[in-house]
Amino acid sequence: MLRSIKDLHRCTVRASDGDIGRINQVYFDDEAWGIRYLVVDTGDWLHDRQVLVSPYSLKHVDWSSNTVHVNLTRQQVSDSPTLDTHRPVSRQHEIEYLRYYSYPTYWGGPNLWGMGAWPAFDTVSPDLTAPAPARPTLHTNRALPDVHLRSTDEVRGYHIETIDGTIGHVSGFIYDDRAWALRYLKVDTRNWWPGSKEVLIATRWIELVDWFAATVSTSLTRDAIQRSPAYDDSIPVHRSYEVALHEFYNREGYWSEAEQLPRRLTGDPDADSPDRYR
């Protein structure tokens, strides 16, 4: 199902033995547009420390209570690598984080999640009686030439550049809660032409993101975007809208392969058994 990133903000993250905190932003990679980490504010529990939670750890999301359930313990999270939110998260940071949790790397494979199309891998339940490992420290003094992670908060507000001029700015994100991928940028055009509207642009149609100029470039034209199907934030994005949008731009959809993904991460009551993937 497609949802707005804003639905995740302020969701409670619940470990197997209690709450961890609330989500305050999302990190995605600038190569495949996959959601790689949820940034969780732990509040008074860890003295306002922020921690990363990977979709690899997700069990399911209960949207009725806005709760994200994860296959972690509070001790694991407490001992996890420290996150400096004032610095970029480099590939080296990620390697240390993934090594700590024994998660596979998502890069280098043919799919969004390495060898798979969704964040699933074989693991064992944590031993709650085992002593906690020492918490590694992320080496933030290293050179960071390979930064691939970006915050959705950072990119919100970036200008949209078409082949014939600026057309609007990024006002939100629509993600796929099965694959944990950003599928669309929500674009607000109201400051660029009278009687404007909000529209969606697929992340597959993005040619370049200039992090220094704060722009997102696409090969679409201003006229095409102006005439494209309007987006209504009050209505869920259904497949019929996606089909109409892709047909308007004469582009192929991503969903032919995505329809085969399991539903274990969506809270769908008809989901496949988690034991099949964990």
Rosetta blueprint (number, residue, H / E / L):
1 M L
2 L E
3 R E
4 S E
5 I H
6 K H
7 D H
8 L L
9 H L
10 R L
11 C L
12 T E
13 V E
14 R E
15 A E
16 S L
17 D L
18 G E
19 D E
20 I E
21 G E
22 R E
23 I E
24 N E
25 Q E
26 V E
27 Y E
28 F E
29 D E
30 D L
31 E L
32 A L
33 W L
34 G E
35 I E
36 R E
37 Y E
38 L E
39 V E
40 V E
41 D E
42 T L
43 G H
44 D H
45 W H
46 L H
47 H L
48 D L
49 R L
50 Q E
51 V E
52 L E
53 V E
54 S L
55 P H
56 Y H
57 S H
58 L E
59 K E
60 H E
61 V E
62 D E
63 W L
64 S L
65 S L
66 N L
67 T E
68 V E
69 H E
70 V E
71 N L
72 L L
73 T L
74 R H
75 Q H
76 Q H
77 V H
78 S H
79 D L
80 S L
81 P L
82 T L
83 L L
84 D L
85 T L
86 H L
87 R L
88 P L
89 V L
90 S E
91 R H
92 Q H
93 H H
94 E H
95 I H
96 E H
97 Y H
98 L H
99 R H
100 Y H
101 Y H
102 S L
103 Y L
104 P L
105 T L
106 Y L
107 W L
108 G L
109 G L
110 P L
111 N E
112 L L
113 W E
114 G E
115 M L
116 G E
117 A L
118 W L
119 P L
120 A L
121 F L
122 D L
123 T L
124 V L
125 S L
126 P L
127 D L
128 L L
129 T L
130 A L
131 P L
132 A L
133 P L
134 A L
135 R L
136 P L
137 T L
138 L L
139 H L
140 T L
141 N L
142 R L
143 A L
144 L L
145 P L
146 D L
147 V E
148 H L
149 L E
150 R E
151 S E
152 T H
153 D H
154 E H
155 V H
156 R L
157 G L
158 Y L
159 H E
160 I E
161 E E
162 T E
163 I L
164 D L
165 G E
166 T E
167 I E
168 G E
169 H E
170 V E
171 S E
172 G E
173 F E
174 I E
175 Y E
176 D E
177 D L
178 R L
179 A L
180 W L
181 A E
182 L E
183 R E
184 Y E
185 L E
186 K E
187 V E
188 D E
189 T L
190 R L
191 N L
192 W L
193 W L
194 P L
195 G L
196 S L
197 K L
198 E E
199 V E
200 L E
201 I E
202 A E
203 T H
204 R H
205 W H
206 I E
207 E E
208 L E
209 V E
210 D E
211 W L
212 F L
213 A L
214 A L
215 T E
216 V E
217 S E
218 T E
219 S L
220 L L
221 T L
222 R H
223 D H
224 A H
225 I H
226 Q H
227 R H
228 S L
229 P L
230 A L
231 Y L
232 D L
233 D L
234 S L
235 I L
236 P L
237 V L
238 H L
239 R H
240 S H
241 Y H
242 E H
243 V H
244 A H
245 L H
246 H H
247 E H
248 F H
249 Y H
250 N L
251 R L
252 E L
253 G L
254 Y L
255 W H
256 S H
257 E H
258 A H
259 E L
260 Q L
261 L L
262 P L
263 R L
264 R L
265 L L
266 T L
267 G L
268 D L
269 P L
270 D L
271 A L
272 D L
273 S L
274 P H
275 D H
276 R H
277 Y L
278 R L
